[in-house]
């Protein structure tokens, strides 16, 4: 019996896709469920398309209608919805389904995705008061070793093995027992990578600290929204933060700490610095990846950031467009795709292969189907059978394409060198060594869109894989926690402590 | 007291500083043989092996040379015969591998693997066989691979070179049989720390799934079989390729 070939539908057929580009015309797209920005209760809403963009409009019985921009590019939005992948379930859940999403978090069996990136907030002390901060630091909590141990055990119980966990805060490096907690995490053999999210102030002023991080093979997610003080002051507050960021970068580079740059992008503040961040990624071997986070207005940022218009915020396609415009063709819209395992409105990414002194985005030499398989359920590349198959297909395709792929000879040369480096003739490399070689050859740009009360949608939170871990065993989907649970977390309910101001002796 | 399996034999083993070659040298020495070996790169490992074989109390001689350098092989052979005696056993063990798909496998890569693995074995055997034929005595053991006898996922130049050894073994065995010389080939599957050591984890898992004994082999297991194959106890076997792979 001959199998019927699957029909390949165009992602968006213009004949049947009406995306009005006039501000005055609007088309209904779909129902949704979000939050009332005033009372934060879950309310019904609709997604509508107008002016080439997508908006979420909700109606609260008590507070009336509200609207927020959820995608700055209707075409991107519609295409992204074709990326649907069944999630991987955790091994066990911590809560039951009782009131319905998003009121049962922790995770409940209704959640559609396991924890790809658990975040452990080890302190709520911070030495910055960032106007854009998405959390609400009350300066009154430091995690105990016992709590940390319990969280790590719980994670292993729920996940089995974990590719990455992240220590965050507050500013985690202010924790008085920082290295003891870090060592608890790095000692877990079920956890492959430990990263810390930091504002970089300690890295800038304490080189020995950077060396300790390097010694422990810890990855640093350095918050770096821009390299110009006017933008940094709007986002991060007072002081010469540009000098601090540059010093932090220099120390991390010198110590050989594998670093990710995390840039929060706010419309009209630093959206012109996206190309600059990409340049930093391209020019520095120790920077392995770059994460853009379109600004979400929750926590301290929701209350203190300069008045913003929910109808004119940065979204994933806006970051993509800016990246293409500001990198002179090094990046294009077609280089970015949603991460299928996550909700397509939450994550987009591109992998970049280092070719001599430049980088070539994977989608330029890998067939789309193969590329999608590669990124189907992960944010990082692993040298497994799927990756090997994808690369082999790409090699054969380039080799047989008679130069149709630009730079194919150079790319093939790089892939050959990569094989020699990862599989040398004279000795066997440990997996960790091979991964390290791979890290030098492949970089990643992520775009991770957090939600605030204007953009929050229940279907997105159901597929969230970025989870805050609580000592009571719950894993809280990031945006649900930030918008609905953080202010009720019993760890932080005490009196507000004294802020540890940047530069003051701690 | 039982005579040792290789008592008073002189064995020349190519590429013996590390890996299977090293284990062959140690096992043959344990079984009574005097060992001559060559190596191409690993100076320190060669010195270590030389010292271990010296402590074992039997004669030992080593030389840094490529199996593609016939002049060096000839000169080394003369030294071996002068100092240890006529060569009774030759093991063509030296070999290299590269993990390259066809699209990336260029002519030079092909030559760099097939050269040492196949031409090197031929050049060394040709030199050593001259004396063996004269003496009407000797055994040549070529170290092949499962990749040379089965259709498995491995680089084509490596497979071609190892399959070439199978053919060469048969032809050589036929040609020198009239002088009482035996020629054999041993074809191990994946070995601990062997050429498959750099196999990606998923490929190793797939291999083990199809392996009856469910594990990779050890150098020791192959060396023990090799010692028997080249010994006089195995006097009636020639031209054969013996697979030792745990049942793939």
Interface residues (C-beta under 8 A of the other chain):
Chain A: X383 X384 X385 X388 X392 X395 X396 X398 X399 X400 X412 X415 X416 X419 X420 X422 X423 X424 X425 X426 X427 X428 X429 X431
Chain B: X41 X42 X96 X97 X98 X99 X100 X101 X103 X104 X193 X197 X198 X200 X201 X202 X203 X206
